[in-house]
Amino acid sequence: MNNRAVVVGDGRDGTTQVPTYDWGSMLSNFFVKFDNILSTHYFNVGHDKITAKQYVEDPRARVVSILKPSAAELTPTELPDVIVPPGLNVARQWYLFEIQEFCRENCRDLVSPEPKAAKPTGRTTVIGVNFQVKNPLVSTPL
């Protein structure tokens, strides 16, 4: 068996080979939310509860019953809903197309094909960075 990167979806038509499921919504029917989980580093998991401490030596332990009372009546019989990826906005598509020179030549059309939509003019946002389109071929950061 070998590990290799594979394309898991096609942004052009929205197909995906690896679906992403909405596990959070489904599991919220069975389990309570564990607050401040990022500041907790030690867990002892039992059948229906979790004992949590910030550190192993911490004398203060928090015991959380993780199962909701109604969970015993519910039985999952199918997978949760599939989360459909929204795709890239037009500004991002054009940005990737403009920097495709950094991709290997044999995968440029797959990774950053020329967008079908017209290039946006004026201020656009690409990954949270504001860009002013001054030249139809070049976007520069503000």
C-alpha positions as CSV (number, residue, x, y, z in Angstrom):
1,M,0.0,0.0,0.0
2,N,1.3,3.4,-0.8
3,N,0.2,6.9,0.1
4,R,-0.2,9.3,-2.7
5,A,-2.2,12.5,-3.3
6,V,-5.3,12.3,-5.3
7,V,-7.9,14.8,-6.5
8,V,-11.0,14.3,-4.3
9,G,-13.3,16.6,-6.3
10,D,-13.8,18.5,-9.5
11,G,-14.5,22.2,-8.8
12,R,-15.8,22.6,-12.3
13,D,-18.9,20.5,-12.0
14,G,-19.1,20.0,-8.3
15,T,-18.5,16.2,-8.2
16,T,-16.6,14.7,-5.3
17,Q,-15.1,11.3,-4.9
18,V,-14.8,11.8,-1.1
19,P,-18.0,13.1,0.4
20,T,-17.9,15.1,3.6
21,Y,-20.7,14.3,6.0
22,D,-22.4,16.6,8.6
23,W,-21.3,14.5,11.6
24,G,-21.7,17.5,14.0
25,S,-25.4,17.8,13.4
26,M,-26.0,14.1,13.6
27,L,-24.0,13.5,16.8
28,S,-25.6,16.5,18.5
29,N,-28.7,14.4,18.8
30,F,-26.9,11.9,21.0
31,F,-24.2,13.8,22.8
32,V,-23.9,17.1,24.7
33,K,-21.3,19.6,23.7
34,F,-18.1,19.5,25.8
35,D,-17.3,23.1,26.6
36,N,-13.6,24.4,26.8
37,I,-12.3,21.2,25.3
38,L,-9.2,23.0,23.9
39,S,-8.0,23.9,27.4
40,T,-8.5,20.3,28.7
41,H,-5.6,17.9,28.2
42,Y,-6.4,14.8,30.2
43,F,-9.5,12.7,29.7
44,N,-10.7,9.5,31.2
45,V,-13.6,8.2,29.0
46,G,-16.1,5.8,30.5
47,H,-19.2,4.2,29.1
48,D,-21.5,7.2,29.6
49,K,-19.3,10.0,31.1
50,I,-16.0,11.7,30.7
51,T,-13.8,12.8,33.6
52,A,-11.7,15.7,32.4
53,K,-8.8,17.7,33.9
54,Q,-6.7,20.4,32.6
55,Y,-3.6,18.4,33.6
56,V,-3.0,15.0,35.1
57,E,-1.9,16.4,38.5
58,D,-4.9,18.8,38.6
59,P,-7.0,17.9,41.7
60,R,-10.1,19.5,40.1
61,A,-11.8,17.0,37.9
62,R,-14.8,17.8,35.9
63,V,-17.2,14.9,35.3
64,V,-19.5,15.3,32.2
65,S,-22.3,13.0,31.3
66,I,-21.9,13.0,27.5
67,L,-25.0,11.1,26.5
68,K,-28.2,13.1,26.2
69,P,-31.2,11.5,28.0
70,S,-33.0,10.9,24.7
71,A,-30.0,9.2,23.1
72,A,-31.1,5.7,24.3
73,E,-34.3,6.0,22.2
74,L,-32.4,7.0,19.0
75,T,-30.6,4.6,16.8
76,P,-28.7,5.9,13.8
77,T,-29.7,4.0,10.7
78,E,-28.1,6.0,8.0
79,L,-25.3,8.4,7.3
80,P,-25.7,12.1,8.0
81,D,-26.4,14.6,5.3
82,V,-23.6,15.3,2.8
83,I,-22.1,18.7,3.0
84,V,-21.8,20.0,-0.6
85,P,-18.7,22.2,-1.1
86,P,-19.6,25.7,-2.2
87,G,-16.8,25.9,-4.7
88,L,-14.5,28.8,-5.2
89,N,-15.7,32.4,-5.8
90,V,-14.9,34.0,-9.1
91,A,-12.2,36.2,-7.6
92,R,-10.4,33.1,-6.2
93,Q,-10.7,31.2,-9.5
94,W,-9.1,34.1,-11.4
95,Y,-6.3,34.4,-8.8
96,L,-5.5,30.7,-9.1
97,F,-5.6,31.0,-12.9
98,E,-3.1,33.9,-12.8
99,I,-0.6,32.0,-10.7
100,Q,-0.9,28.7,-12.5
101,E,2.7,29.2,-13.8
102,F,3.7,27.8,-10.4
103,C,1.9,24.5,-11.0
104,R,3.4,21.6,-12.9
105,E,2.5,22.0,-16.6
106,N,0.7,18.6,-16.8
107,C,-1.8,19.6,-14.1
108,R,-2.4,23.3,-14.7
109,D,-5.7,22.9,-16.4
110,L,-7.0,20.6,-13.6
111,V,-5.8,22.7,-10.7
112,S,-6.5,26.2,-12.1
113,P,-8.5,26.1,-15.3
114,E,-9.5,29.4,-16.9
115,P,-12.7,30.6,-15.2
116,K,-15.9,30.6,-17.2
117,A,-17.2,33.8,-15.5
118,A,-15.9,37.2,-16.4
119,K,-13.1,38.6,-14.3
120,P,-14.4,40.9,-11.5
121,T,-13.5,44.5,-11.6
122,G,-13.0,46.8,-8.7
123,R,-12.3,45.5,-5.2
124,T,-12.5,41.8,-4.7
125,T,-11.5,39.5,-1.8
126,V,-9.2,36.5,-2.2
127,I,-8.6,34.5,1.0
128,G,-9.5,37.5,3.2
129,V,-7.0,39.8,1.4
130,N,-8.4,42.9,-0.3
131,F,-7.2,43.3,-3.9
132,Q,-7.7,46.2,-6.2
133,V,-7.9,45.2,-9.9
134,K,-5.8,47.8,-11.7
135,N,-4.8,45.8,-14.8
136,P,-7.0,43.1,-16.3
137,L,-4.1,40.6,-16.0
138,V,-2.6,41.6,-12.6
139,S,-4.1,41.9,-9.1
140,T,-2.0,43.7,-6.5
141,P,-2.6,43.8,-2.7
142,L,-3.8,47.1,-1.2
